[in-house]
């Protein structure tokens, strides 16, 4: 037996992807709130947040490739993603009027819908779970599900 660590199993890979999505939403929120660049926020998250321990709660290890891909594509495609989100929202609620956490979530999910091969239904399910993590008691997960469903049908109609 060598000193190499075992490859992550399927469940661990799923958990790392889920953590990467949650961290991507946090990073996009932080970039907007603090006016930070992709590189600065990505380095901070990869160096200090992935697997960090806060008051004995260990944060999950995120998939750094997926994290970077989502954050970078959310920035690259922000105008298109925001337009898709606006079309999915009620006319009286443009994206700049919604909760900044939800805005970051829609941008992260939109990046995965627009620029990745992940099936849209997987993206929707994963980001509804992220919404539950941020809003465990609220109606936001159902709202997120409806908006992402609309966005996914626009981005990848062939998947439905």
DSSP file (Angstrom, degrees, kcal/mol; ACC not computed):
  #  RESIDUE AA STRUCTURE BP1 BP2  ACC     N-H-->O    O-->H-N    N-H-->O    O-->H-N    TCO  KAPPA ALPHA  PHI   PSI    X-CA   Y-CA   Z-CA
    1    1 A X              0   0    0      0, 0.0     2,-0.1     0, 0.0     0, 0.0   0.000 360.0 360.0 360.0 131.3    0.0    0.0    0.0
    2    2 A X        -     0   0    0      2,-0.1     0, 0.0     1,-0.1     0, 0.0  -0.351 360.0-106.4 -90.2 175.1    1.4    3.4   -1.0
    3    3 A X  S    S+     0   0    0     -2,-0.1     2,-0.2     2,-0.0    -1,-0.1   0.323  80.3 117.1 -83.7   8.0    1.0    6.7    0.9
    4    4 A X        -     0   0    0      1,-0.1     2,-0.2     3,-0.0    -2,-0.1  -0.482  69.1-115.4 -78.6 149.1   -1.5    8.1   -1.6
    5    5 A X        -     0   0    0     -2,-0.2     3,-0.1     1,-0.1    -1,-0.1  -0.532  37.4 -99.2 -80.5 149.8   -5.0    8.9   -0.4
    6    6 A X        -     0   0    0     -2,-0.2    -1,-0.1     1,-0.1     2,-0.1  -0.295  42.3 -98.6 -66.7 151.8   -7.9    6.8   -1.9
    7    7 A X        -     0   0    0      1,-0.1    -1,-0.1    -3,-0.1     2,-0.1  -0.413  47.9 -97.6 -66.9 145.4   -9.9    8.3   -4.7
    8    8 A X        -     0   0    0     -2,-0.1    -1,-0.1    -3,-0.1     2,-0.0  -0.387  40.1-125.8 -65.1 142.1  -13.2    9.9   -3.5
    9    9 A X     >  -     0   0    0     -3,-0.1     4,-2.6     1,-0.1     5,-0.2  -0.194  31.1 -92.4 -78.2 177.2  -16.2    7.6   -3.9
   10   10 A X  H  > S+     0   0    0      1,-0.2     4,-2.4     2,-0.2     5,-0.2   0.902 126.0  48.7 -60.1 -44.6  -19.4    8.6   -5.7
   11   11 A X  H  > S+     0   0    0      1,-0.2     4,-2.3     2,-0.2    -1,-0.2   0.903 112.7  48.5 -63.9 -40.4  -21.1    9.9   -2.6
   12   12 A X  H  > S+     0   0    0      2,-0.2     4,-2.4     1,-0.2    -2,-0.2   0.897 110.1  51.4 -67.3 -39.7  -18.1   11.9   -1.6
   13   13 A X  H  X S+     0   0    0     -4,-2.6     4,-2.1     2,-0.2    -2,-0.2   0.913 110.3  49.7 -62.2 -42.2  -17.8   13.4   -5.2
   14   14 A X  H  X S+     0   0    0     -4,-2.4     4,-2.7     1,-0.2    -2,-0.2   0.922 111.0  49.2 -61.5 -44.2  -21.5   14.4   -5.0
   15   15 A X  H  X S+     0   0    0     -4,-2.3     4,-2.6     1,-0.2    -2,-0.2   0.895 110.2  50.9 -63.1 -39.9  -21.0   16.0   -1.6
   16   16 A X  H  X S+     0   0    0     -4,-2.4     4,-2.1     2,-0.2    47,-2.0   0.877 111.6  47.7 -66.3 -37.0  -18.0   17.9   -3.0
   17   17 A X  H  X S+     0   0    0     -4,-2.1     4,-2.1     2,-0.2    -2,-0.2   0.914 111.8  49.7 -68.7 -42.6  -20.0   19.1   -6.0
   18   18 A X  H  X S+     0   0    0     -4,-2.7     4,-2.1     1,-0.2    -2,-0.2   0.921 112.3  48.1 -61.1 -43.3  -22.9   20.2   -3.7
   19   19 A X  H  X S+     0   0    0     -4,-2.6     4,-2.9    42,-0.2     5,-0.2   0.898 108.5  54.5 -63.9 -40.1  -20.4   22.1   -1.5
   20   20 A X  H  X S+     0   0    0     -4,-2.1     4,-2.3     1,-0.2    -1,-0.2   0.894 108.3  49.5 -61.1 -39.7  -18.8   23.7   -4.5
   21   21 A X  H  X S+     0   0    0     -4,-2.1     4,-2.0     2,-0.2    -1,-0.2   0.922 112.1  47.2 -65.5 -43.8  -22.3   25.0   -5.6
   22   22 A X  H  X S+     0   0    0     -4,-2.1     4,-2.1     1,-0.2    -2,-0.2   0.930 113.7  47.7 -62.8 -45.5  -23.0   26.4   -2.1
   23   23 A X  H  X S+     0   0    0     -4,-2.9     4,-2.9     1,-0.2    -1,-0.2   0.872 107.8  56.5 -63.7 -36.5  -19.6   28.0   -2.0
   24   24 A X  H  X S+     0   0    0     -4,-2.3     4,-2.6    -5,-0.2    -1,-0.2   0.907 107.1  48.7 -62.6 -41.0  -20.1   29.5   -5.5
   25   25 A X  H  X S+     0   0    0     -4,-2.0     4,-2.4     2,-0.2    -1,-0.2   0.936 113.2  47.5 -62.8 -45.3  -23.3   31.2   -4.3
   26   26 A X  H  X S+     0   0    0     -4,-2.1     4,-2.6     1,-0.2    -2,-0.2   0.911 112.7  49.2 -61.2 -42.2  -21.4   32.6   -1.3
   27   27 A X  H  X S+     0   0    0     -4,-2.9     4,-2.8     2,-0.2    -2,-0.2   0.912 111.1  48.2 -65.8 -43.2  -18.5   33.8   -3.5
   28   28 A X  H  X S+     0   0    0     -4,-2.6     4,-2.1     2,-0.2    -1,-0.2   0.901 112.3  50.0 -64.6 -39.8  -20.8   35.5   -6.0
   29   29 A X  H  X S+     0   0    0     -4,-2.4     4,-2.9    -5,-0.2     5,-0.2   0.945 112.6  47.1 -59.2 -48.5  -22.7   37.2   -3.1
   30   30 A X  H  X S+     0   0    0     -4,-2.6     4,-2.8     1,-0.2     6,-0.4   0.888 109.3  53.9 -63.3 -40.6  -19.3   38.3   -1.6
   31   31 A X  H  X>S+     0   0    0     -4,-2.8     4,-1.2     1,-0.2     5,-0.8   0.920 113.9  42.0 -60.5 -43.4  -18.1   39.6   -5.0
   32   32 A X  H  <5S+     0   0    0     -4,-2.1    -2,-0.2     2,-0.2    -1,-0.2   0.932 118.0  45.3 -69.0 -45.6  -21.2   41.7   -5.4
   33   33 A X  H  <5S+     0   0    0     -4,-2.9    -2,-0.2     1,-0.2    -3,-0.2   0.882 127.1  27.6 -67.4 -39.2  -21.3   43.0   -1.8
   34   34 A X  H  <5S-     0   0    0     -4,-2.8    -1,-0.2    -5,-0.2    -2,-0.2   0.432 101.4-121.5-106.5  -0.6  -17.6   43.8   -1.5
   35   35 A X  T  <5 +     0   0    0     -4,-1.2    -3,-0.2    -5,-0.3     2,-0.2   0.866  56.3 159.8  64.3  36.1  -16.8   44.5   -5.1
   36   36 A X      < -     0   0    0     -5,-0.8    -1,-0.2    -6,-0.4     2,-0.1  -0.531  38.5-112.6 -92.7 159.0  -14.1   41.8   -5.2
   37   37 A X     >  -     0   0    0     -2,-0.2     4,-2.3     1,-0.1     5,-0.3  -0.402  25.6-111.4 -84.1 163.1  -12.7   40.1   -8.3
   38   38 A X  H  > S+     0   0    0      1,-0.2     4,-3.1     2,-0.2     5,-0.3   0.943 117.1  49.5 -56.3 -50.6  -13.2   36.4   -9.3
   39   39 A X  H  > S+     0   0    0      1,-0.2     4,-2.5     2,-0.2     5,-0.2   0.909 110.8  48.4 -60.8 -43.9   -9.5   35.6   -8.6
   40   40 A X  H  > S+     0   0    0      2,-0.2     4,-2.0     1,-0.2    -1,-0.2   0.941 117.0  41.5 -62.9 -47.4   -9.4   37.2   -5.2
   41   41 A X  H  X S+     0   0    0     -4,-2.3     4,-2.7     2,-0.2     5,-0.2   0.919 114.2  51.6 -67.7 -42.9  -12.6   35.5   -4.0
   42   42 A X  H  X S+     0   0    0     -4,-3.1     4,-2.8    -5,-0.3     5,-0.2   0.926 110.6  48.6 -60.8 -44.6  -11.8   32.2   -5.6
   43   43 A X  H  X S+     0   0    0     -4,-2.5     4,-2.4    -5,-0.3     5,-0.3   0.918 111.5  50.5 -61.0 -42.8   -8.3   32.1   -3.9
   44   44 A X  H  X>S+     0   0    0     -4,-2.0     4,-2.9    -5,-0.2     5,-0.7   0.940 113.9  43.8 -60.8 -47.5   -9.9   33.0   -0.5
   45   45 A X  I  X>S+     0   0    0     -4,-2.7     5,-2.4     1,-0.2     4,-1.5   0.934 116.3  46.0 -64.9 -45.7  -12.5   30.3   -0.7
   46   46 A X  I  <5S+     0   0    0     -4,-2.8    -1,-0.2    -5,-0.2    -2,-0.2   0.849 121.6  38.0 -66.8 -33.6  -10.1   27.6   -2.0
   47   47 A X  I  <5S+     0   0    0     -4,-2.4    -2,-0.2    -5,-0.2    -1,-0.2   0.857 134.3  14.0 -85.3 -37.0   -7.4   28.6    0.6
   48   48 A X  I  <5S+     0   0    0     -4,-2.9    -3,-0.2    -5,-0.3    -2,-0.2   0.660 124.8  42.4-119.4 -19.0   -9.5   29.3    3.7
   49   49 A X  I ><<S+     0   0    0     -4,-1.5     3,-2.3    -5,-0.7     2,-0.2   0.869  84.2  89.2-101.4 -43.5  -13.1   28.1    3.3
   50   50 A X  T 3 <S-     0   0    0     -5,-2.4    11,-0.2     1,-0.3    10,-0.1  -0.389 115.4  -6.4 -58.9 119.3  -13.0   24.6    1.7
   51   51 A X  T 3  S+     0   0    0      9,-1.6    -1,-0.3    -2,-0.2    10,-0.2   0.581  97.5 153.6  73.0   9.7  -12.7   22.2    4.7
   52   52 A X    <   -     0   0    0     -3,-2.3     7,-4.0     8,-0.3     2,-0.5  -0.257  39.9-131.7 -69.0 159.5  -12.3   25.0    7.3
   53   53 A X  E     -A   58   0A   0      5,-0.3     2,-0.5     3,-0.0     5,-0.2  -0.969  22.4-178.2-117.5 123.1  -13.4   24.4   10.8
   54   54 A X  E >  S-A   57   0A   0      3,-2.7     3,-2.6    -2,-0.5    -2,-0.0  -0.980  75.3 -22.8-121.3 118.4  -15.6   27.0   12.6
   55   55 A X  T 3  S-     0   0    0     -2,-0.5    -1,-0.1     1,-0.3     3,-0.1   0.902 127.6 -50.8  46.6  49.1  -16.5   26.4   16.2
   56   56 A X  T 3  S+     0   0    0      1,-0.2     2,-0.7    -3,-0.0    -1,-0.3   0.450 113.7 120.4  70.1   2.7  -15.9   22.6   15.8
   57   57 A X  E <   -A   54   0A   0     -3,-2.6    -3,-2.7     0, 0.0     2,-0.5  -0.879  56.1-147.0 -96.2 116.5  -18.1   22.5   12.6
   58   58 A X  E     -A   53   0A   0     -2,-0.7    -5,-0.3    -5,-0.2     2,-0.2  -0.706  10.4-134.3 -86.1 129.2  -16.0   21.3    9.7
   59   59 A X        -     0   0    0     -7,-4.0     3,-0.0    -2,-0.5   -40,-0.0  -0.531  31.6 -99.7 -77.4 147.3  -17.0   22.8    6.4
   60   60 A X        -     0   0    0     -2,-0.2    -9,-1.6     1,-0.1     2,-0.5  -0.270  33.7-109.4 -65.4 151.9  -17.3   20.4    3.5
   61   61 A X        -     0   0    0    -11,-0.2   -42,-0.2   -10,-0.2     2,-0.2  -0.723  39.5-144.4 -79.6 128.2  -14.5   20.1    1.0
   62   62 A X        -     0   0    0     -2,-0.5     2,-0.9   -43,-0.2   -45,-0.2  -0.593  19.6-106.7 -95.0 157.4  -15.6   21.6   -2.2
   63   63 A X     >  -     0   0    0    -47,-2.0     4,-2.6    -2,-0.2     5,-0.2  -0.737  32.3-159.3 -78.0 106.4  -14.8   20.5   -5.8
   64   64 A X  H  > S+     0   0    0     -2,-0.9     4,-2.5     1,-0.2     5,-0.2   0.840  86.0  53.1 -63.9 -33.2  -12.4   23.3   -6.8
   65   65 A X  H  > S+     0   0    0      2,-0.2     4,-2.5     1,-0.2    -1,-0.2   0.941 112.8  42.7 -67.1 -46.3  -12.8   22.8  -10.5
   66   66 A X  H  > S+     0   0    0      2,-0.2     4,-2.8     1,-0.2     5,-0.2   0.916 113.9  53.0 -65.4 -42.4  -16.6   23.0  -10.4
   67   67 A X  H  X S+     0   0    0     -4,-2.6     4,-2.5     1,-0.2     5,-0.2   0.957 112.8  43.0 -55.5 -53.8  -16.4   25.9   -8.0
   68   68 A X  H  X S+     0   0    0     -4,-2.5     4,-2.9     1,-0.2     5,-0.3   0.911 113.2  52.8 -60.7 -43.6  -14.1   27.9  -10.3
   69   69 A X  H  X S+     0   0    0     -4,-2.5     4,-2.6    -5,-0.2     5,-0.3   0.934 111.8  45.0 -59.3 -47.5  -16.1   27.0  -13.4
   70   70 A X  H  X S+     0   0    0     -4,-2.8     4,-2.4     2,-0.2    -2,-0.2   0.944 116.1  45.1 -63.3 -48.6  -19.4   28.2  -11.8
   71   71 A X  H  X S+     0   0    0     -4,-2.5     4,-1.6    -5,-0.2    -2,-0.2   0.934 116.9  44.6 -63.8 -46.0  -17.9   31.5  -10.5
   72   72 A X  H  X S+     0   0    0     -4,-2.9     4,-2.8    -5,-0.2    -1,-0.2   0.919 115.9  46.1 -65.5 -43.3  -16.0   32.3  -13.7
   73   73 A X  H  X S+     0   0    0     -4,-2.6     4,-2.8    -5,-0.3    -1,-0.2   0.848 107.8  57.8 -69.6 -32.9  -18.9   31.4  -16.0
   74   74 A X  H  < S+     0   0    0     -4,-2.4    -1,-0.2    -5,-0.3    -2,-0.2   0.888 112.6  41.2 -62.4 -37.5  -21.4   33.4  -13.8
   75   75 A X  H >< S+     0   0    0     -4,-1.6     3,-1.1    -5,-0.2     4,-0.3   0.927 116.0  49.0 -73.7 -46.4  -19.2   36.4  -14.3
   76   76 A X  H 3< S+     0   0    0     -4,-2.8     3,-0.2     1,-0.2    -2,-0.2   0.875 124.1  30.7 -60.0 -39.0  -18.6   35.7  -18.1
   77   77 A X  T 3X S+     0   0    0     -4,-2.8     4,-3.0     1,-0.2     5,-0.3   0.151  82.8 121.2-106.9  16.9  -22.3   35.1  -18.8
   78   78 A X  H <> S+     0   0    0     -3,-1.1     4,-3.2     1,-0.2     5,-0.3   0.875  74.1  49.5 -55.0 -45.1  -23.8   37.5  -16.2
   79   79 A X  H  > S+     0   0    0     -4,-0.3     4,-2.1    -3,-0.2    -1,-0.2   0.938 115.5  43.4 -61.4 -46.3  -25.7   39.7  -18.6
   80   80 A X  H  > S+     0   0    0      2,-0.2     4,-2.4     1,-0.2    -2,-0.2   0.926 116.0  48.1 -64.3 -44.2  -27.3   36.7  -20.4
   81   81 A X  H  X S+     0   0    0     -4,-3.0     4,-2.7     1,-0.2    -2,-0.2   0.919 111.3  50.1 -63.5 -44.1  -28.0   34.9  -17.1
   82   82 A X  H  X S+     0   0    0     -4,-3.2     4,-2.8    -5,-0.3    13,-0.2   0.884 110.5  50.3 -63.4 -37.9  -29.6   38.1  -15.6
   83   83 A X  H  X S+     0   0    0     -4,-2.1     4,-2.2    -5,-0.3    -1,-0.2   0.913 111.1  48.6 -65.5 -41.9  -31.8   38.5  -18.7
   84   84 A X  H  X S+     0   0    0     -4,-2.4     4,-1.4     2,-0.2    -2,-0.2   0.914 112.9  48.5 -61.6 -42.3  -32.9   34.9  -18.4
   85   85 A X  H  X S+     0   0    0     -4,-2.7     4,-1.5     1,-0.2     3,-0.4   0.927 108.8  52.9 -64.5 -45.2  -33.6   35.4  -14.7
   86   86 A X  H  < S+     0   0    0     -4,-2.8     3,-0.4     1,-0.2    -1,-0.2   0.909 108.4  50.5 -56.0 -43.3  -35.6   38.6  -15.4
   87   87 A X  H  < S+     0   0    0     -4,-2.2    -1,-0.2     1,-0.2    -2,-0.2   0.811 111.1  49.4 -66.2 -28.1  -37.7   36.8  -17.9
   88   88 A X  H  < S+     0   0    0     -4,-1.4    -1,-0.2    -3,-0.4    -2,-0.2   0.702 102.5  76.2 -82.9 -20.3  -38.4   34.0  -15.3
   89   89 A X  S  < S-     0   0    0     -4,-1.5     2,-0.1    -3,-0.4     5,-0.1  -0.461  98.9 -87.9 -87.5 161.4  -39.4   36.5  -12.6
   90   90 A X    >   -     0   0    0     -2,-0.1     3,-2.7     1,-0.1    -1,-0.1  -0.430  43.8-112.7 -63.8 143.5  -42.6   38.4  -12.3
   91   91 A X  T 3  S+     0   0    0      1,-0.3     3,-0.2    -4,-0.1    -1,-0.1   0.794 115.6  56.9 -52.2 -33.9  -42.4   41.7  -14.3
   92   92 A X  T 3  S+     0   0    0      1,-0.2     2,-0.4     2,-0.0    -1,-0.3   0.573 102.3  60.9 -76.5  -7.1  -42.6   43.8  -11.2
   93   93 A X    <   -     0   0    0     -3,-2.7    -1,-0.2    -7,-0.1    -3,-0.1  -0.635  68.7-176.7-123.7  75.0  -39.5   42.1   -9.7
   94   94 A X    >   -     0   0    0     -2,-0.4     3,-2.6    -3,-0.2     4,-0.5  -0.275  45.2 -99.7 -64.8 160.3  -36.4   42.6  -11.9
   95   95 A X  G >  S+     0   0    0      1,-0.3     3,-1.1   -13,-0.2    -1,-0.1   0.788 120.4  62.9 -55.3 -31.9  -33.3   40.7  -10.7
   96   96 A X  G 3  S+     0   0    0      1,-0.2    -1,-0.3   -14,-0.0     4,-0.1   0.604 101.8  53.2 -73.2  -7.1  -31.8   43.9   -9.1
   97   97 A X  G <  S+     0   0    0     -3,-2.6    -1,-0.2     2,-0.1    -2,-0.2   0.509  91.8  90.7-101.1  -6.2  -34.8   44.0   -6.7
   98   98 A X  S <  S-     0   0    0     -3,-1.1     5,-0.1    -4,-0.5    -4,-0.0  -0.429  95.1 -71.1 -88.6 166.5  -34.6   40.5   -5.3
   99   99 A X     >  -     0   0    0      1,-0.1     4,-2.5    -2,-0.1     3,-0.2  -0.238  42.5-128.6 -51.8 133.5  -32.6   39.2   -2.3
  100  100 A X  H  > S+     0   0    0      1,-0.2     4,-2.2     2,-0.2    -1,-0.1   0.796 108.5  55.4 -62.0 -27.8  -28.8   39.4   -3.1
  101  101 A X  H  > S+     0   0    0      2,-0.2     4,-2.4     1,-0.2    -1,-0.2   0.926 110.1  45.7 -68.1 -43.1  -28.4   35.7   -1.9
  102  102 A X  H  > S+     0   0    0      2,-0.2     4,-3.0     1,-0.2     5,-0.2   0.894 110.5  54.0 -65.5 -38.5  -31.1   34.6   -4.4
  103  103 A X  H  X S+     0   0    0     -4,-2.5     4,-2.1     2,-0.2    -1,-0.2   0.932 110.5  46.3 -60.3 -45.0  -29.5   36.8   -7.1
  104  104 A X  H  X S+     0   0    0     -4,-2.2     4,-2.5     2,-0.2    -2,-0.2   0.896 112.4  51.5 -63.2 -40.2  -26.1   35.0   -6.5
  105  105 A X  H  X S+     0   0    0     -4,-2.4     4,-2.9     2,-0.2     5,-0.3   0.930 109.6  48.4 -63.4 -46.0  -27.9   31.7   -6.5
  106  106 A X  H  X S+     0   0    0     -4,-3.0     4,-2.6     1,-0.2    -1,-0.2   0.872 112.2  50.2 -63.4 -35.7  -29.6   32.4   -9.9
  107  107 A X  H  X S+     0   0    0     -4,-2.1     4,-2.1    -5,-0.2    -1,-0.2   0.912 112.6  46.0 -69.0 -41.4  -26.3   33.5  -11.3
  108  108 A X  H  X S+     0   0    0     -4,-2.5     4,-1.7     2,-0.2    -2,-0.2   0.946 117.3  43.2 -64.9 -47.7  -24.5   30.4  -10.1
  109  109 A X  H  X S+     0   0    0     -4,-2.9     4,-2.4     1,-0.2    -2,-0.2   0.909 112.7  53.6 -64.7 -41.2  -27.3   28.1  -11.4
  110  110 A X  H  X S+     0   0    0     -4,-2.6     4,-2.8    -5,-0.3     5,-0.3   0.880 105.1  54.8 -60.5 -38.7  -27.6   30.1  -14.6
  111  111 A X  H  X S+     0   0    0     -4,-2.1     4,-2.7     1,-0.2    -1,-0.2   0.911 110.4  45.6 -60.9 -42.3  -23.8   29.6  -15.2
  112  112 A X  H  X S+     0   0    0     -4,-1.7     4,-0.9     1,-0.2     6,-0.3   0.866 114.2  48.7 -71.2 -34.6  -24.2   25.9  -14.9
  113  113 A X  H  < S+     0   0    0     -4,-2.4    -2,-0.2     2,-0.2    -1,-0.2   0.904 120.4  36.2 -68.3 -40.8  -27.3   25.9  -17.1
  114  114 A X  H  < S+     0   0    0     -4,-2.8    -2,-0.2    -5,-0.2    -3,-0.2   0.878 129.0  26.7 -80.7 -40.6  -25.6   28.0  -19.8
  115  115 A X  H  < S+     0   0    0     -4,-2.7     2,-0.3    -5,-0.3    -1,-0.2   0.132 106.0  66.3-121.3  21.0  -22.0   26.7  -19.8
  116  116 A X     <  -     0   0    0     -4,-0.9    -4,-0.0     2,-0.2     0, 0.0  -0.916  69.5-126.9-137.9 168.1  -21.9   23.2  -18.6
  117  117 A X        +     0   0    0     -2,-0.3     2,-0.1     2,-0.1     3,-0.1   0.396  66.8 126.2 -91.7   1.8  -23.0   19.7  -19.6
  118  118 A X  S    S-     0   0    0     -6,-0.3    -2,-0.2     1,-0.1     5,-0.1  -0.410  73.9-104.7 -61.5 130.9  -24.8   19.0  -16.3
  119  119 A X    >>  -     0   0    0      1,-0.1     4,-2.0    -2,-0.1     3,-0.9  -0.330  25.8-125.0 -58.0 136.7  -28.4   18.0  -17.0
  120  120 A X  H 3> S+     0   0    0      1,-0.3     4,-2.7     2,-0.2     5,-0.2   0.838 109.3  56.4 -54.3 -37.4  -30.8   20.9  -16.3
  121  121 A X  H 3> S+     0   0    0      1,-0.2     4,-2.2     2,-0.2    -1,-0.3   0.853 107.3  49.4 -66.3 -32.1  -32.9   18.8  -13.9
  122  122 A X  H <> S+     0   0    0     -3,-0.9     4,-2.9     2,-0.2     5,-0.2   0.921 110.3  50.6 -68.5 -44.4  -29.8   18.0  -11.8
  123  123 A X  H  X S+     0   0    0     -4,-2.0     4,-2.5     2,-0.2     5,-0.2   0.935 111.5  48.3 -58.3 -46.7  -28.9   21.8  -11.7
  124  124 A X  H  X S+     0   0    0     -4,-2.7     4,-2.1     1,-0.2     5,-0.2   0.952 113.5  46.3 -59.4 -51.3  -32.4   22.6  -10.6
  125  125 A X  H  X S+     0   0    0     -4,-2.2     4,-1.8     1,-0.2    -1,-0.2   0.917 113.6  49.1 -58.1 -46.0  -32.4   19.9   -7.8
  126  126 A X  H  X S+     0   0    0     -4,-2.9     4,-1.6     1,-0.2    -1,-0.2   0.907 113.9  44.4 -63.1 -42.8  -28.9   20.9   -6.6
  127  127 A X  H  X S+     0   0    0     -4,-2.5     4,-2.2     2,-0.2    -1,-0.2   0.760 107.8  57.3 -79.6 -23.0  -29.7   24.6   -6.4
  128  128 A X  H  X S+     0   0    0     -4,-2.1     4,-2.0    -5,-0.2    -1,-0.2   0.887 107.6  50.6 -66.2 -38.1  -33.1   24.1   -4.7
  129  129 A X  H  X S+     0   0    0     -4,-1.8     4,-1.7    -5,-0.2    -2,-0.2   0.891 108.4  51.1 -63.8 -39.2  -31.0   22.2   -2.1
  130  130 A X  H  X S+     0   0    0     -4,-1.6     4,-1.8     2,-0.2     5,-0.2   0.920 108.0  52.5 -62.7 -42.7  -28.7   25.2   -1.8
  131  131 A X  H  X S+     0   0    0     -4,-2.2     4,-2.9     1,-0.2    -2,-0.2   0.897 106.8  53.2 -59.7 -39.7  -31.7   27.5   -1.4
  132  132 A X  H  < S+     0   0    0     -4,-2.0    -1,-0.2     1,-0.2    -2,-0.2   0.861 105.8  54.1 -62.5 -35.5  -32.9   25.2    1.5
  133  133 A X  H  < S+     0   0    0     -4,-1.7     3,-0.4     1,-0.2    -1,-0.2   0.889 117.2  35.9 -66.1 -38.4  -29.5   25.6    3.1
  134  134 A X  H  < S+     0   0    0     -4,-1.8     2,-0.2     1,-0.2    -2,-0.2   0.818 132.5  27.7 -82.8 -32.3  -29.8   29.4    3.0
  135  135 A X    ><  +     0   0    0     -4,-2.9     3,-0.5    -5,-0.2     6,-0.4  -0.585  67.3 162.7-130.4  68.6  -33.6   29.6    3.7
  136  136 A X  T 3  S+     0   0    0     -3,-0.4    -1,-0.1     1,-0.2    -4,-0.1   0.760  80.6  33.4 -64.7 -25.1  -34.5   26.5    5.7
  137  137 A X  T 3  S+     0   0    0     -5,-0.0    -1,-0.2     3,-0.0    -5,-0.1   0.540 105.5  86.4-106.1  -8.9  -37.9   27.9    6.9
  138  138 A X  S <  S-     0   0    0     -3,-0.5     3,-0.3    -6,-0.1     4,-0.2  -0.144  81.1-114.0 -94.9-177.0  -39.0   30.0    4.0
  139  139 A X  S >> S+     0   0    0      1,-0.2     4,-1.8     2,-0.1     3,-0.7   0.425  87.3 102.0 -89.9  -2.6  -40.8   29.7    0.7
  140  140 A X  H 3> S+     0   0    0      1,-0.2     4,-3.4     2,-0.2     5,-0.3   0.851  71.1  59.8 -55.7 -41.6  -37.6   30.5   -1.3
  141  141 A X  H 3> S+     0   0    0     -6,-0.4     4,-2.4    -3,-0.3    -1,-0.2   0.904 108.2  45.7 -57.2 -39.2  -36.8   26.9   -2.3
  142  142 A X  H <> S+     0   0    0     -3,-0.7     4,-2.2     2,-0.2    -1,-0.2   0.905 113.8  49.3 -67.5 -40.0  -40.2   26.7   -4.2
  143  143 A X  H  X S+     0   0    0     -4,-1.8     4,-2.6     2,-0.2     5,-0.2   0.933 111.5  49.1 -61.2 -47.5  -39.6   30.1   -5.7
  144  144 A X  H  X S+     0   0    0     -4,-3.4     4,-2.9     1,-0.2     5,-0.3   0.905 109.1  53.3 -59.1 -43.6  -36.1   29.0   -6.8
  145  145 A X  H  X S+     0   0    0     -4,-2.4     4,-2.1    -5,-0.3    -1,-0.2   0.926 111.3  45.5 -58.3 -46.4  -37.5   25.8   -8.3
  146  146 A X  H  X S+     0   0    0     -4,-2.2     4,-1.9     2,-0.2    -2,-0.2   0.925 115.6  45.3 -65.6 -45.4  -40.0   27.8  -10.4
  147  147 A X  H  X S+     0   0    0     -4,-2.6     4,-2.5     1,-0.2    -2,-0.2   0.927 114.8  47.5 -66.0 -44.9  -37.5   30.4  -11.6
  148  148 A X  H  X S+     0   0    0     -4,-2.9     4,-3.0    -5,-0.2     5,-0.2   0.862 108.2  55.7 -66.7 -34.6  -34.8   27.8  -12.4
  149  149 A X  H  X S+     0   0    0     -4,-2.1     4,-2.1    -5,-0.3    -1,-0.2   0.934 110.4  45.6 -60.6 -45.0  -37.3   25.6  -14.2
  150  150 A X  H  X S+     0   0    0     -4,-1.9     4,-1.5     2,-0.2    -2,-0.2   0.928 114.8  47.6 -62.6 -46.2  -38.2   28.6  -16.5
  151  151 A X  H  X S+     0   0    0     -4,-2.5     4,-2.9     1,-0.2     5,-0.2   0.898 111.1  50.9 -63.2 -41.3  -34.5   29.4  -17.0
  152  152 A X  H  X S+     0   0    0     -4,-3.0     4,-3.1     1,-0.2    -1,-0.2   0.891 107.4  52.6 -65.9 -39.4  -33.6   25.8  -17.8
  153  153 A X  H  < S+     0   0    0     -4,-2.1    -1,-0.2    -5,-0.2    -2,-0.2   0.833 114.2  44.3 -65.8 -30.9  -36.4   25.5  -20.4
  154  154 A X  H  < S+     0   0    0     -4,-1.5     3,-0.5    -5,-0.2    -2,-0.2   0.913 118.5  41.7 -75.7 -44.9  -35.0   28.6  -22.0
  155  155 A X  H  < S+     0   0    0     -4,-2.9    -2,-0.2     1,-0.2    -3,-0.2   0.888 135.3  13.5 -71.9 -40.3  -31.3   27.6  -21.8
  156  156 A X    ><  +     0   0    0     -4,-3.1     3,-2.0    -5,-0.2    -1,-0.2  -0.517  65.4 162.9-138.4  68.0  -31.7   23.9  -22.8
  157  157 A X  G >  S+     0   0    0     -3,-0.5     3,-1.7     1,-0.3    -1,-0.1   0.785  73.6  67.9 -60.7 -26.6  -35.2   23.3  -24.3
  158  158 A X  G 3  S+     0   0    0      1,-0.3    -1,-0.3     2,-0.2    -5,-0.1   0.683  89.6  65.1 -66.6 -16.4  -34.1   20.0  -25.8
  159  159 A X  G <         0   0    0     -3,-2.0    -1,-0.3    -7,-0.2    -2,-0.2   0.505 360.0 360.0 -83.6  -4.3  -33.7   18.6  -22.3
  160  160 A X    <         0   0    0     -3,-1.7    -1,-0.2    -4,-0.2    -2,-0.2   0.402 360.0 360.0-116.9 360.0  -37.5   18.8  -21.6
